[in-house]
């Protein structure tokens, strides 16, 4: 067989291989995993609607909590709300797991497709360039006339163009693989966040159930006991506010003009700006009704601070430099608290502390740990009436007027 014949044979082989490269496109079909993902999304939408409906019902209930029955009814709705949120989070976790599985399968398919493309391209290159009689010189010499040579040159150009198309597709596949890998990593991170969120939700559910049980235990299921506890809690908080205001004003008379000095080697001038977080991590309102002057508070007296989500025993930090106006430990289930004068006309207050690490007159800097959070009903420092573990954080002026902490801190709304 002459050069012309061999070239034609190789042309057939090359064109066949090139066609495999260019046309080797796998159709994207809806598979079982995609169906599972869509089903999870629909289930999540259904639960989300239930959550929104229940939130609206709960908001109405919490506007008028004036009796033990209405309090327990609201707490039942809160428990149901947390249970729905846990269900939604579990669906989200399941969906993300399925998406990860699908992405991992897609990545394997892409890797296999890339390997196949490389093999095909290598085969074409080998057929075209490894044999001496397939190079351009052999084609020119083997041509019977000028027209034949032009045809063969056009054929080689077409082969080279097809190879370029194949290489371009290989680059696209590699980019798609990289995108899939990045997406997979993001999904794995999201999954870890979702698992942590669900752990928090599970803990919240336990706290809600425990709080409801403690309310029934403290009141013995009697309306008169409930009203008595509310009155006691109200009187306790008013007494605390009055005492702190009196102490601050007395200190002002002694000379507030001087800046507060920090501990040796850790200067802490009087504050001129905002506050730092009294808790580590994300600061979030613990429950609906726990925000500043929230209408859904429901205990019959103004909510002058913010209830920040915190597990029992979480370290509580000074929100700014200043001096400890009072550090009061009830020594039992009565209300324990700390107040800090920041020397700028503002006082920060920390209520329901289960442990206190400072004493009256101490000087602290922003971030110093002053105690541990509490709030679990009946626990040390929780006070007469509380419905769950949290930190009550408050900012007052020197006359005892409460100031919205949102003016100083970025605080997220409650999960539920």
C-alpha positions in Angstrom: 0.0 0.0 0.0 1.4 3.4 -1.0 1.6 6.6 1.0 -1.8 7.7 -0.4 -3.4 4.5 0.7 -1.9 4.5 4.1 -2.9 8.1 4.6 -6.5 7.3 3.7 -6.6 4.5 6.2 -5.1 6.7 8.9 -7.6 9.4 7.9 -10.5 7.0 8.6 -9.0 6.0 11.9 -8.2 9.6 12.9 -11.7 10.9 11.9 -13.3 8.1 13.9 -11.2 9.0 17.0 -11.9 12.7 16.5 -15.6 12.0 16.3 -15.4 10.2 19.6 -13.6 13.2 21.2 -16.0 15.9 19.8 -19.2 13.9 20.2 -18.4 12.2 23.5 -20.9 14.3 25.5 -22.8 12.6 28.3 -26.4 13.8 28.6 -27.5 15.1 31.9 -30.5 13.1 33.1 -32.7 13.4 36.2 -31.5 10.5 38.4 -32.7 9.1 41.6 -30.5 11.4 43.7 -31.9 14.5 41.9 -35.4 13.2 42.7 -34.5 12.7 46.3 -33.1 16.3 46.5 -36.3 17.7 45.0 -38.4 15.7 47.4 -36.4 17.0 50.4 -36.8 20.6 49.1 -40.5 20.2 48.8 -40.7 18.8 52.3 -38.7 21.7 53.6 -41.0 24.2 52.0 -44.0 22.4 53.6 -42.3 22.6 57.1 -41.3 26.2 56.5 -44.9 27.1 55.9 -45.9 25.3 59.1 -43.3 27.3 61.0 -44.5 30.6 59.6 -48.1 29.8 60.5 -47.2 28.7 64.0 -45.0 31.9 64.5 -48.0 34.0 63.7 -50.2 32.1 66.2 -47.4 32.3 68.8 -47.0 36.1 68.3 -50.6 36.6 69.1 -50.5 34.3 72.2 -47.4 36.1 73.6 -49.0 39.5 73.4 -51.4 38.6 76.2 -49.7 36.2 78.7 -51.6 37.2 81.8 -52.3 33.8 83.4 -50.6 30.5 84.1 -52.8 28.9 81.4 -51.7 31.4 78.7 -48.1 31.1 79.8 -48.2 27.3 79.5 -50.1 27.5 76.2 -47.4 29.8 74.8 -44.7 27.5 76.0 -46.4 24.6 74.3 -46.4 26.5 71.1 -42.7 27.4 71.5 -41.9 23.7 72.0 -43.9 22.8 68.9 -42.0 25.5 67.0 -38.6 24.2 68.0 -39.7 20.7 67.1 -40.7 21.9 63.6 -37.4 23.8 63.3 -35.5 20.6 64.2 -37.5 18.7 61.6 -36.6 21.4 59.0 -32.9 21.3 60.0 -32.9 17.5 59.7 -34.4 17.7 56.2 -31.8 20.2 55.3 -29.0 17.9 56.6 -30.5 15.0 54.6 -30.7 17.1 51.5 -27.2 18.3 51.8 -25.9 14.8 52.4 -27.7 13.7 49.2 -26.3 16.7 47.3 -22.8 15.8 48.5 -23.3 12.2 47.3 -24.5 13.4 43.9 -21.6 15.8 43.6 -19.2 13.1 44.5 -20.7 10.9 41.8 -20.5 13.8 39.3 -16.9 14.3 40.2 -16.1 10.6 39.6 -17.9 10.9 36.2 -16.0 14.0 35.3 -12.7 12.4 36.2 -13.6 9.3 34.1 -14.6 11.5 31.2 -11.4 13.5 31.4 -9.3 10.3 31.4 -11.3 9.1 28.4 -10.7 12.4 26.5 -7.0 12.2 27.3 -6.8 8.6 25.9 -8.7 9.6 22.8 -6.5 12.6 22.1 -3.4 10.6 22.8 -4.6 8.0 20.3 -5.1 10.5 17.5 -1.8 12.2 18.2 -0.1 8.9 18.1 -1.8 7.9 14.8 -1.0 11.2 13.2 2.5 12.0 14.4 4.3 8.9 15.5 4.5 7.3 12.0 6.9 8.9 9.6 4.5 8.6 6.7 1.8 10.7 8.4 3.8 13.8 8.7 3.3 16.8 6.5 6.4 16.1 4.4 5.2 12.5 3.7 1.8 13.9 2.6 3.4 16.4 0.3 5.8 13.8 -1.3 3.1 11.3 -1.6 0.7 13.6 -3.4 0.2 12.7 -7.1 -0.5 16.3 -8.1 -1.1 19.8 -6.6 -4.8 19.3 -6.2 -4.2 16.1 -4.2 -1.7 17.8 -2.0 -4.2 20.6 -1.3 -6.9 18.1 -0.3 -4.5 16.4 2.0 -3.3 19.7 3.5 -7.0 20.6 4.2 -7.5 17.2 5.7 -4.5 17.8 8.1 -5.8 21.2 9.0 -9.2 19.7 9.8 -7.6 17.1 11.9 -5.6 19.8 13.8 -8.8 21.8 14.3 -10.6 18.8 15.6 -7.7 18.1 18.0 -8.0 21.7 19.2 -11.7 21.2 19.8 -11.0 18.1 21.8 -8.3 19.9 23.9 -10.7 22.8 24.5 -13.4 20.4 25.7 -10.8 18.8 28.0 -10.1 22.2 29.5 -13.9 22.8 30.0 -14.2 19.4 31.7 -11.3 20.3 34.0 -12.9 23.6 34.9 -16.2 21.8 35.6 -14.4 19.3 37.8 -12.8 22.2 39.7 -16.2 23.9 40.1 -17.8 20.7 41.3 -14.9 20.2 43.8 -15.4 23.7 45.2 -19.1 23.2 45.4 -18.6 19.9 47.3 -16.2 21.6 49.8 -18.8 24.3 50.4 -21.5 21.7 50.9 -19.4 19.9 53.4 -18.8 23.1 55.4 -22.6 23.8 55.2 -23.3 20.3 56.5 -21.1 20.9 59.6 -22.8 24.2 60.3 -26.2 22.5 59.9 -25.2 19.8 62.4 -24.1 22.4 64.9 -27.3 24.3 64.4 -29.3 21.2 65.0 -27.4 20.5 68.2 -28.3 23.9 69.4 -31.9 23.3 68.5 -32.0 20.0 70.3 -30.5 21.7 73.4 -33.1 24.5 73.0 -35.9 21.9 72.9 -34.6 20.3 76.1 -34.4 23.8 77.8 -38.0 24.7 76.7 -39.4 21.4 78.1 -37.4 21.8 81.3 -38.5 25.4 81.7 -42.2 24.5 81.2 -41.8 21.8 83.8 -40.1 24.2 86.3 -42.9 26.8 85.8 -45.5 24.2 86.7 -43.3 23.0 89.7 -42.7 26.6 91.0 -46.4 27.5 90.7 -47.7 24.0 91.7 -50.0 24.5 88.7 -51.9 27.2 90.7 -52.8 30.6 89.1 -52.3 32.4 92.5 -48.8 31.0 92.7 -48.1 32.1 89.2 -49.2 35.7 89.8 -47.2 35.7 93.1 -44.1 34.6 91.2 -44.6 37.3 88.6 -45.0 40.0 91.2 -41.9 38.8 93.0 -39.8 38.8 89.8 -41.1 42.3 89.0 -40.3 43.6 92.4 -36.9 42.0 92.4 -35.9 43.6 89.1 -37.2 47.0 90.1 -35.2 46.7 93.3 -32.0 45.8 91.5 -32.4 48.7 89.1 -33.1 51.2 91.9 -30.1 50.0 93.8 -27.7 50.2 90.9 -29.0 53.7 90.0 -28.5 54.9 93.6 -24.9 53.5 93.7 -24.0 55.1 90.3 -25.4 58.5 91.4 -23.5 58.3 94.7 -20.3 57.5 92.8 -21.0 60.5 90.5 -21.2 62.7 93.5 -17.8 61.5 94.6 -16.2 62.5 91.3 -17.0 60.8 88.0 -15.0 63.3 86.0 -11.8 61.2 86.4 -11.2 58.4 83.8 -11.3 54.8 84.9 -7.9 53.3 84.9 -7.3 49.6 84.1 -5.2 47.1 85.9 -1.5 47.6 86.0 -0.1 47.1 82.5 -3.6 47.0 80.9 -4.8 50.5 80.5 -8.6 50.9 80.3 -9.7 54.5 79.8 -13.3 55.5 80.1 -15.4 54.5 77.1 -16.2 57.0 74.4 -17.8 54.6 71.8 -19.6 51.3 71.6 -19.6 48.1 73.5 -18.1 44.7 72.7 -20.0 41.4 73.0 -20.6 40.1 76.5 -20.5 36.5 75.1 -18.2 34.8 72.7 -19.5 33.7 69.2 -22.7 34.8 67.6 -24.9 37.0 69.8 -28.6 36.1 69.3 -31.8 36.9 71.1 -32.6 33.7 72.9 -36.4 33.5 72.4 -39.3 35.5 70.9 -40.1 38.1 73.6 -36.5 38.4 74.7 -35.7 41.5 72.8 -35.5 45.1 74.1 -39.0 46.3 75.1 -40.5 43.3 73.1 -44.2 43.4 73.1 -44.2 39.6 73.3 -42.3 39.5 76.6 -45.6 38.7 78.4 -44.6 38.8 82.1 -46.5 42.0 82.9 -43.5 44.4 83.2 -41.2 46.0 80.7 -38.3 44.0 79.3 -35.6 46.6 79.6 -32.7 44.6 78.2 -32.0 41.8 75.8 -32.0 38.1 76.6 -29.0 36.6 74.8 -28.8 32.9 74.0 -26.3 31.2 76.3 -26.1 27.7 77.7 -25.9 27.5 81.5 -22.4 28.3 82.6 -21.2 30.2 79.6 -18.4 32.7 80.3 -19.8 36.3 80.5 -17.4 39.2 79.6 -17.3 42.8 80.5 -18.8 44.7 77.5 -16.4 47.6 78.1 -13.8 49.0 80.5 -15.0 50.4 83.8 -15.5 49.8 87.5 -17.8 47.2 89.1 -20.7 49.2 90.7 -22.1 46.1 92.3 -21.4 42.3 92.1 -24.3 40.6 94.0 -24.4 36.8 94.4 -27.7 35.7 96.0 -26.1 32.5 97.2 -29.0 30.5 95.9 -31.8 30.6 93.3 -32.4 34.3 93.9 -31.3 36.8 91.2 -27.5 37.3 90.9 -26.1 40.1 88.9 -23.2 42.5 88.1 -23.3 46.1 87.0 -20.3 48.1 85.4 -20.0 51.8 85.3 -18.2 52.7 82.1 -17.4 56.3 83.0 -19.2 57.7 80.0 -22.7 58.1 81.3 -23.6 54.5 80.7 -23.9 51.4 82.9 -24.0 47.8 81.7 -25.9 45.1 83.6 -25.6 41.3 83.6 -28.4 39.3 85.2 -29.1 35.7 86.0 -25.4 34.9 86.7 -24.7 31.4 88.0 -21.3 32.4 89.2 -19.5 35.8 89.7 -15.8 36.3 89.5 -15.5 40.0 90.4 -16.4 42.1 93.4 -17.7 45.6 94.0 -15.0 48.2 93.2 -13.0 46.0 90.9 -11.7 47.7 87.7 -12.2 45.6 84.5 -11.3 45.9 80.8 -13.5 44.9 77.9 -13.4 41.1 77.5 -12.6 40.3 81.1 -14.6 37.4 82.3 -16.8 38.6 85.1 -18.8 35.4 85.7 -20.9 32.6 84.2 -24.4 32.8 82.6 -27.4 31.1 84.2 -31.1 31.5 84.0 -32.2 27.9 84.2 -35.3 27.9 86.4 -34.4 27.2 90.1 -30.7 27.3 89.5 -28.1 29.4 91.3 -28.6 33.1 90.5 -31.6 32.6 88.2 -34.0 34.7 90.1 -37.6 34.4 91.0 -39.0 33.8 87.5 -37.1 32.8 84.4 -38.1 30.5 81.6 -34.7 29.2 80.4 -30.9 29.6 80.4 -29.8 33.0 79.0 -27.9 36.2 79.8 -30.0 39.3 80.4 -27.8 42.1 79.2 -28.9 45.7 79.7 -27.5 49.2 79.2 -28.8 52.1 81.3 -28.0 55.8 81.7 -27.0 57.2 85.0 -30.6 58.0 85.9 -31.6 54.3 85.4 -33.3 54.8 82.1 -32.8 51.7 79.8 -31.1 52.2 76.4 -31.6 49.9 73.5 -28.5 47.6 73.3 -29.0 47.3 69.5 -27.7 50.9 69.3 -24.3 49.5 70.3 -24.2 45.8 69.3 -25.2 43.9 66.2 -27.5 41.3 67.8 -29.2 38.6 65.6 -32.9 37.8 66.1 -34.0 34.6 67.8 -33.9 31.3 65.9 -37.5 30.7 66.8 
